[in-house]
Amino acid sequence: MPRLRPSTDVRPVTEFRANTSAFLDQVQTTKRPVILTQHGRSAAVLLNVAVYEDLLDEVALLRDIRTAEQQVAKGDAAPHGVVARRLKARLVK
């Protein structure tokens, strides 16, 4: 995801309401998120759908890695050779 540019990517929600199409065009063109503020504080983030999906995929992968690391730490793992033999045995049946 491209880096956030506070000078153009942090905008008040009132401006978003008045120029929704322009904000959507900006997000589509730049692929950068827009942070919407309300009363001077961050309130929401507007993201390109493809960027959002990529973030979800990345989070899912990181969670899978964390789960695998926890399983290995608990001893719930098997050496590669053992797993390969088990899989081959299942395929032969």
Secondary structure, DSSP 8 states (H G I E B T S, - for coil): -----HHHHEEEHHHHHH-HHHHHHHHHHH---EEEEETTEEEEEE--HHHHHHHHHHHHHHHHHHHHHHHHHTT----HHHHHHHHHHHHH-
